Amino acid sequence: LINIMRPIKLPTLFASFLLTILLISCSTPKELEYRDFRNFTIDKLGFSSTSIKMDLVYYNPNNFGLQLKSTDLDIFLDNNYLGHTIQEEFVSIPRREEFTIPIKMDVDMKNLLKNGLITLISNEVTVKVTGTVKVGKGSFFKSFPVNYEVQQKFTMF
C-alpha cells in the first residue's frame, strides 16, 4: 500500500486552529437588544434616597455567548437624573436568547421630586442610560461605553 496522506505537522494544525478562532472571534458582534424590565421592587424607601431593584431583560442576537462582568451606569427619565447603579456579579449571556440583568439602584429622591413628578404621571417616558459595561469571555474582558435611549411605556397607577 502506498501512503497518499502525509502526516499533518503539529505547528500547521495549530496555525489552522488559531486562524479559525481569530476569524470567528473577529466578526463584529451585534448590539444586545433591550426588551423589558421585570420584578420592579422598592428595597428601601427614604426621603433623600430610595433603593429599587429590577431585572432588565435583553436579547443576544449573536451566535456566541458572553459574560457580563460589571456595569457602572447613570439612569435618566426624560433627561432628569434618576440614579446610579453599579453591578459587579457575573451574568451569563447565552447565544440567541433572552437574559436578565439584576440591578439595584439608589434613586435621588430630592431630584426626582423636584424635576420628575410630571414624568412619573405620564404614560410614556424617555429612559436614557449612560456609563460603561465590561463584557468578555473566559479571562478576556473589555469595557465598552453605553449611551442608550429608548421610549418606555410606564404606568405607576
Long-range contacts (C-beta under 8 A, 24 or more apart in sequence): 24-64, 29-62, 29-64, 30-61, 30-62, 31-61, 32-58, 32-59, 32-60, 32-61, 32-93, 33-58, 33-59, 33-61, 34-58, 34-148, 34-150, 35-59, 35-98, 37-152, 38-100, 43-104, 46-109, 47-109, 48-108, 48-109, 48-110, 49-106, 49-107, 49-108, 49-109, 50-106, 50-107, 50-109, 51-104, 51-105, 51-106, 51-107, 52-83, 52-104, 52-105, 52-107, 53-102, 53-103, 53-104, 53-105, 54-102, 54-103, 54-105, 55-100, 55-101, 55-102, 55-103, 56-100, 56-101, 56-103, 57-98, 57-99, 57-100, 58-93, 58-98, 58-99, 58-100, 58-101, 59-97, 59-98, 59-99, 60-93, 60-94, 60-95, 60-96, 60-97, 60-98, 60-99, 61-96, 62-95, 62-96, 63-95, 63-96, 64-95, 64-137, 65-92, 65-93, 65-94, 65-95, 65-137, 66-93, 66-135, 66-136, 66-137, 67-91, 67-92, 67-93, 67-135, 67-136, 67-137, 67-141, 68-93, 68-101, 68-133, 68-134, 68-135, 69-134, 69-135, 69-136, 69-141, 70-133, 70-134, 71-101, 71-103, 71-131, 71-132, 71-133, 71-134, 71-146, 72-131, 72-132, 72-133, 73-129, 73-130, 73-131, 73-132, 73-133, 73-146, 74-129, 74-130, 74-131, 75-105, 75-127, 75-128, 75-129, 76-126, 76-127, 76-128, 76-129, 76-130, 77-116, 77-119, 77-125, 77-126, 77-127, 77-128, 78-116, 78-118, 78-119, 78-122, 78-125, 78-126, 79-126, 79-128, 80-111, 80-112, 80-115, 80-116, 80-119, 81-108, 81-111, 81-115, 82-107, 82-108, 82-112, 82-116, 83-107, 83-108, 93-135, 120-154, 120-156, 121-156, 122-154, 123-153, 123-154, 123-155, 124-151, 124-152, 124-153, 124-154, 125-151, 125-152, 125-154, 126-150, 126-151, 126-152, 127-151, 127-152
